[in-house]
């Protein structure tokens, strides 16, 4: 699967590096709330931090497998805001496959990604050779600020 096209130029971006452990989800939400304020994204910050937290948690739970033990236990995330006020949340992990992506997004029993979709995010994933794994992308829209 290839990276989805971004519909407008990215105007602001920040990178997060998180330890791949049980505290990563909470840390991502706390950092995300602050960084989305700094990025001046006009959308629903609460929903966006929830999406970021679930994507990070999913990467922690499923991104480190026995065949990736030689890689650092770190999760990387990027928050990007486009000219069109879209928010792009990318979360990378070292596992290069996502065997049940569609099922995970559409099945309520596989809660994390289904929950992300319920927050209004469009989900996709793609291989990221520079990270040696994959990236899961959530794109969210926001109403432009009033003139």
N, C-alpha and C positions, 0 to 999 in steps of 0.2 A: 504494500500500500504506500502511496506517495503522500507527501505533505499537501494538505488542502491549500488552495489559493487564498491569499489574504486580499480582501476587496478594496482596501485603501492603504496608503502608506502608513507605516508605523511611525509615530511621532515621539513616543516615550517608552522606555523599557527599563526593567530592573531584573536582576538575577538573584535567586535565593539558593543557598546551599544548606541542605538539612541533613542531619544524621539519619540513617535508615534504621530508626528504632521506634519504640512505641510512643515516644513523645513528639514525633515529627508532625503528626496531624495538628495537635494543639499549637505547636510552634509556628506551623505554616499559617494557621488562622490568625494568630496574633500579629505576625509579621505582615501578612497579607492586608489586614485592616489598615495598618500604618502605611504600607507602601501604596495601596490604592488611593489613600488620601493624598500622599505626596504626588502620585501620578495624575491627580485631579480627574479621575474617571467619574463621570456623572451618573453612572448606573447604580444598581442596587448592590451596595458594598457588602451587605450582610449575605446576600445570595452568592456573590462572587467569592467571599472568603469561605463559605460553606463548600462551594465547588472546589476551590483550591485544596482545602483540607481533605476532602474525599479522594481527590486525585493523588495527593501525596500518600494518604493511607493505603490506597490501592497499590501504589508503587512499592511501598514498604512491604506489604503483605505478599505481593506476587512478583515483584521485580527482582528479588534476590533468590536465586535457586542454587542447587548444588553445583551447577556448571558455571556459576558466576562468582564463586567464592574467592577467586583470585583478584577480583576487582574491589575497589574501595566501597565500603557500605555507606554510600552517600546518595542522596536524592537531589537532583537539580530541578529548579523550576524557574520559569520566566513569566513575568507579567508584562504585556505589551498593550499599549493603547494606540489605536489608529486615528487618522484624521476624521473618520466617520463615527468616532466614539465607540468603536467595537473594543472589547477586551479579549485578548488572546492569552489563555493560560496554558502553558506548555509544561509538562512534568516528564522528565526523562529518568529512565532506570536502565540497568545493564542487561536485562533479559530481552533478547531481540525478537520475541514472538508474542502474539496475542491470539491464541487459538480460538477463544470463544467471545471475541469482542462484541459481535452483534447480539448474542445471547445475554451477555452481561449488561448491555445497554438497555435491552428490552424486557428483561426478566426482573420482576419485583423481588424474587427470592435471592437474587445476586445484588444486594442492596446498593453498594457504593455508586456504580456507574448509572444505575437506574435513577437513583436519587439525584445525581448530577443533572441528568436530562430533565428531571422534574423541576429543577431550578431555572430552566429555560436555556441551558447551554446546548450548543450543537457539538457533538463529540466525533472525533476521528483519531486515528493513530498512524504513525509512520516510522520507518527505520531511521535511526540516527547514527551513521557510521562513526562520526566524531566522538560519540559517547559509547560506542560499541554495543548499543542496545536499541531501545525504541523510545518514542515520545508519544504521550497521549495529549491531545489538544482539545481544549474546550473553548468555544468562541461564544461570547455573550454580547448582546447589543444593549445600547442605552439610548434613551431619547436625548437628542442634542440639547444643551442648555439654552434657555430662552435668550433672545438677542438683547 
